[in-house]
Amino acid sequence: MNKAEKMAPRIAVLGCGYWGSNHIRTLKSLGALYAVADQNSDRAAGFAAEQGVLHIEVEDLFTHPDVDAIVMALPPQFHAAAAIRAVNNGKDVLVEKPIALTVPDAEAAVKAARDNNRIFMVGHVLRFHPAFEKLLELIKVGDLGDVRYIHSHRLGLGKFHTENDALWDLAPHDLSMILAITGTEPLEVRGEGAAVLDHLSDFAHLHLRFPNNVRGHLFASRLNPYRERRLTVVGTKAMAVFDDMEPWDRKLAVYKHSIWQDNGQWASTTEEPSYIKVAQGMPLTRECQSFIHSIQTREEPKTDGEEAVRVLRILTAGTVAHNKAG
């Protein structure tokens, strides 16, 4: 590793809300936090004082000569314009999900980054979860056989947004994982949704059909009395479950199974799950480390802008519109 690679990039966080504050603390722990900015100057100044870094006004951030990269944790309707402004000024960006509310806006932001030779990374943080990375490894080496079906549940009593519904708020993480498993975009997307509180879906289902006869299903809810964070992959040799609500020694389970026909009748055997050892690690820390690595090496991140656009295409195709009056 040369000297340039050893030097931590100077990263600013734009947006000091819930996710922005997580990025601030994580980047500080990694020695890469240089500054913070927010439309609420007092809030940003408070974080800057707490972390011992610069407070830069939003209007000055994009052209600040000492800022190498910007992490954006804004309301999603502002992400695309801010990202374009940043990359046009020579900054690398990590944009929280969703990176835009329309596919054209997302494509414009990604194109601007490409045209300016800037890193564009999206905050699909569960791609960096050690349990998911291990699950992907099991799939790639064939331990599950051929993947036939994937389903994910992401439920809870969530944060309520005025611009995006349960699907757009909760599903990007799971869609990112599903796309990583399948390695391709779906041929067909069908969405269902139910709006209880207002005109935005509080419950959302996506039904996905991929090449090679792979099917997928996603259920997201922000109006649920209990939390569930579970991804299940069904293969021809075994099934695997990544359950992020379980303790570390039980987050990834593999179920061996045998199913066959005997005299025209289906028969099966089941076994107790095998819990796969997973190294502990905070997904956000690993995501930020990956961003730093991409800045230093100019390698494309695994959650790049193209992936973010693919996720937005699915979200757009699966969104159900509800009558505001009803």
C-alpha positions in Angstrom: 0.0 0.0 0.0 1.5 3.3 -1.0 1.4 6.6 0.9 -1.7 7.9 -0.9 -3.7 4.8 -0.1 -2.7 5.1 3.6 -4.1 8.6 3.9 -7.7 8.7 4.8 -9.9 10.8 2.4 -11.5 13.9 3.8 -15.2 13.1 3.8 -18.1 15.4 4.7 -21.6 14.3 5.7 -24.4 16.3 4.2 -27.6 15.8 6.3 -27.5 15.4 10.1 -30.7 13.4 10.6 -31.0 9.8 11.7 -28.8 8.1 9.0 -26.6 11.1 8.7 -25.7 11.0 12.4 -24.9 7.3 12.0 -22.5 8.1 9.2 -21.0 11.0 11.1 -20.1 8.7 14.1 -18.9 5.9 11.9 -16.7 8.0 9.7 -15.2 9.7 12.8 -14.3 6.3 14.2 -12.6 5.5 10.9 -10.6 8.7 10.9 -12.2 10.0 7.7 -14.7 12.5 8.9 -13.7 16.0 7.9 -16.8 18.1 8.1 -20.6 18.1 8.5 -23.3 20.2 6.8 -27.1 20.6 7.2 -29.7 23.1 6.2 -30.2 23.4 10.0 -26.9 25.2 10.7 -27.3 24.9 14.5 -27.8 21.2 14.3 -24.7 20.8 12.1 -22.7 23.0 14.3 -23.6 20.8 17.3 -22.4 17.7 15.5 -19.2 19.4 14.4 -18.4 20.5 18.0 -19.2 17.0 19.3 -17.0 15.3 16.8 -14.2 17.9 16.6 -14.6 18.6 12.9 -15.5 21.5 10.6 -19.0 22.8 10.2 -19.4 23.9 6.6 -22.5 25.7 5.3 -24.4 23.7 2.7 -23.8 26.3 -0.1 -20.0 26.2 0.5 -19.7 22.5 0.8 -19.8 21.5 -2.9 -16.9 23.7 -3.8 -14.8 23.4 -0.6 -11.2 22.6 -1.8 -10.4 20.3 1.1 -13.4 18.0 0.8 -12.7 14.9 -1.2 -16.1 13.2 -0.9 -19.6 13.7 0.4 -21.9 11.3 2.1 -25.5 12.4 1.4 -28.3 11.5 3.8 -31.1 13.8 2.7 -34.8 13.5 2.0 -34.7 11.4 -1.2 -36.2 14.1 -3.4 -33.0 16.1 -2.9 -30.5 13.4 -3.5 -30.1 13.5 -7.3 -29.6 17.3 -7.6 -27.1 17.3 -4.7 -25.2 14.3 -6.1 -24.9 16.0 -9.6 -23.7 19.2 -8.0 -21.1 17.3 -6.0 -19.6 15.2 -8.8 -19.6 18.2 -11.1 -17.3 19.8 -8.5 -15.0 16.8 -8.4 -16.4 15.1 -5.2 -16.9 11.4 -4.9 -20.3 10.6 -3.4 -22.1 8.0 -1.2 -25.8 8.6 -1.5 -28.3 7.0 0.9 -31.2 5.1 -0.6 -33.2 5.8 -2.5 -30.9 7.9 -4.6 -33.9 9.6 -6.3 -37.6 9.3 -6.6 -37.6 8.8 -10.4 -35.5 6.6 -12.7 -34.6 9.6 -15.0 -33.3 11.6 -12.0 -31.2 8.6 -10.8 -29.8 8.0 -14.3 -28.8 11.6 -14.6 -26.9 11.5 -11.3 -25.1 8.3 -12.2 -24.2 9.7 -15.7 -22.9 12.9 -14.2 -20.6 10.8 -11.9 -19.4 8.7 -14.8 -18.8 11.8 -17.0 -16.7 13.3 -14.2 -14.9 10.1 -13.3 -16.2 10.2 -9.8 -17.1 7.3 -7.4 -20.8 6.9 -7.0 -21.9 4.6 -4.2 -25.3 3.9 -2.9 -26.2 3.1 0.8 -27.5 -0.4 0.4 -26.0 -1.2 3.7 -27.1 -4.9 4.1 -24.9 -5.9 1.2 -22.1 -5.4 3.6 -23.6 -7.5 6.4 -21.2 -10.4 7.2 -24.2 -12.8 7.3 -25.4 -11.8 3.8 -21.8 -11.9 2.4 -21.5 -15.5 3.8 -24.9 -16.4 2.3 -23.8 -15.2 -1.1 -20.6 -17.2 -0.7 -22.6 -20.4 0.0 -24.7 -19.8 -3.1 -21.8 -19.1 -5.3 -20.0 -22.3 -4.3 -23.1 -24.3 -4.9 -24.0 -25.4 -1.4 -27.7 -24.6 -1.9 -27.8 -26.0 -5.5 -29.7 -24.0 -8.0 -31.6 -21.1 -6.6 -35.3 -21.4 -7.3 -37.1 -19.0 -5.0 -36.2 -16.0 -2.8 -38.4 -14.2 -0.4 -37.8 -11.4 2.1 -39.8 -9.9 4.9 -39.0 -6.4 6.3 -41.6 -5.4 8.8 -42.0 -3.1 11.8 -43.6 0.0 13.2 -41.5 2.3 11.0 -40.7 5.9 10.4 -43.3 7.6 8.4 -42.3 9.8 5.4 -44.4 12.2 3.4 -42.6 11.5 0.1 -42.0 7.7 0.0 -44.1 4.8 1.1 -43.1 1.5 2.8 -41.9 0.0 -0.5 -39.5 2.8 -1.2 -38.3 3.2 2.3 -37.8 -0.4 3.3 -37.4 -2.5 0.1 -34.2 -1.1 -1.5 -32.0 -3.1 1.0 -33.8 -6.4 0.1 -33.9 -5.7 -3.6 -30.2 -5.0 -3.6 -29.6 -8.4 -1.9 -32.0 -10.2 -4.3 -30.3 -8.7 -7.3 -26.9 -9.7 -5.9 -28.1 -13.3 -5.6 -29.8 -13.5 -9.0 -27.2 -11.5 -10.9 -29.8 -10.1 -13.2 -32.9 -7.9 -13.3 -36.4 -9.4 -13.2 -38.3 -10.1 -16.3 -41.6 -9.2 -14.6 -42.5 -7.1 -11.6 -46.0 -7.1 -10.0 -46.8 -4.9 -7.0 -49.6 -4.9 -4.5 -50.1 -2.3 -1.8 -52.4 -1.1 1.0 -52.7 2.4 2.3 -54.0 2.7 5.8 -52.8 6.0 7.2 -53.0 8.2 4.0 -52.5 7.7 0.3 -49.1 6.0 0.6 -48.7 2.2 0.9 -48.1 1.1 4.5 -48.0 -2.5 3.3 -46.4 -3.5 0.0 -45.8 -6.8 -1.8 -43.6 -7.3 -4.8 -43.7 -10.5 -7.0 -40.7 -10.9 -9.1 -39.9 -13.3 -12.0 -36.3 -13.7 -13.1 -34.6 -15.6 -15.9 -33.9 -19.3 -15.4 -37.3 -19.8 -13.7 -36.2 -18.0 -10.5 -39.0 -16.4 -8.5 -39.0 -13.8 -5.8 -41.3 -12.2 -3.3 -40.9 -9.2 -1.0 -43.1 -8.1 1.8 -42.5 -4.7 3.4 -44.6 -3.1 6.1 -44.1 0.0 8.2 -47.3 -0.6 10.2 -46.6 -3.9 11.9 -46.7 -4.7 15.7 -43.4 -6.7 15.6 -40.1 -6.4 13.7 -39.0 -9.0 11.2 -35.8 -8.8 9.1 -35.6 -12.1 7.2 -34.3 -13.2 3.8 -34.9 -16.8 2.7 -33.3 -18.5 -0.3 -34.7 -21.9 -1.6 -32.3 -24.0 -3.6 -32.4 -27.5 -5.1 -30.0 -28.8 -2.4 -30.8 -26.7 0.6 -32.6 -23.6 1.9 -30.9 -20.8 3.8 -32.3 -18.1 6.1 -30.6 -14.8 7.0 -32.5 -13.5 10.0 -31.0 -10.3 11.3 -33.2 -10.3 14.4 -31.3 -13.4 15.7 -28.1 -13.3 17.7 -24.8 -13.5 15.7 -24.5 -17.3 16.2 -27.9 -17.9 14.7 -28.2 -15.2 12.0 -27.5 -17.6 9.1 -29.2 -21.0 9.1 -29.0 -23.7 6.4 -31.7 -26.3 6.1 -30.8 -29.5 4.2 -33.8 -31.1 2.6 -34.7 -34.0 0.4 -37.9 -34.2 -1.7 -38.8 -37.0 -4.1 -41.7 -38.9 -5.6 -42.4 -42.4 -4.4 -45.2 -44.3 -6.3 -46.7 -41.1 -7.5 -46.7 -39.5 -4.1 -44.4 -36.7 -2.8 -42.1 -37.6 0.1 -39.6 -35.5 2.0 -37.1 -35.5 4.8 -36.3 -32.5 7.0 -33.3 -31.8 9.2 -32.6 -29.4 12.0 -30.9 -26.2 10.8 -27.1 -25.9 10.7 -26.1 -22.4 11.9 -23.2 -21.0 9.9 -20.4 -19.2 11.7 -20.4 -15.6 10.8 -17.7 -13.1 11.7 -19.2 -10.1 13.6 -19.0 -6.7 12.1 -21.2 -3.6 11.8 -22.6 -3.3 8.2 -22.4 0.5 8.2 -18.8 0.4 9.3 -18.0 -2.1 6.5 -19.9 0.1 4.0 -18.0 3.2 5.0 -14.7 1.3 4.8 -15.7 0.1 1.3 -16.4 3.7 0.3 -13.0 4.8 1.6 -11.4 2.0 -0.3 -13.1 3.0 -3.5 -12.0 6.6 -3.1 -8.4 5.6 -2.5 -8.1 2.9 -5.2 -10.7 4.2 -7.7 -12.3 0.8 -7.8 -16.0 0.7 -8.5 -18.0 -0.1 -5.3 -20.2 -3.2 -5.3 -23.2 -1.0 -4.6 -22.6 1.4 -7.4 -24.9 3.8 -9.2 -26.0 1.2 -11.9 -27.3 -1.1 -9.1 -29.2 1.8 -7.6 -30.9 2.5 -10.9 -31.8 -1.2 -11.3 -33.4 -1.1 -7.8 -35.3 2.1 -8.7 -36.7 0.5 -11.9 -38.2 -2.3 -9.7 -39.6 0.1 -7.2 -41.2 2.1 -9.9 -42.7 -0.9 -11.6 -44.0 -2.3 -8.3 -45.5 0.9 -6.9 -49.2 1.0 -6.3 -50.9 4.4 -6.6 -53.7 5.2 -4.1 -56.3 7.9 -4.3 -55.4 10.8 -2.0 -59.0 11.5 -1.3 -59.7 7.9 -0.3 
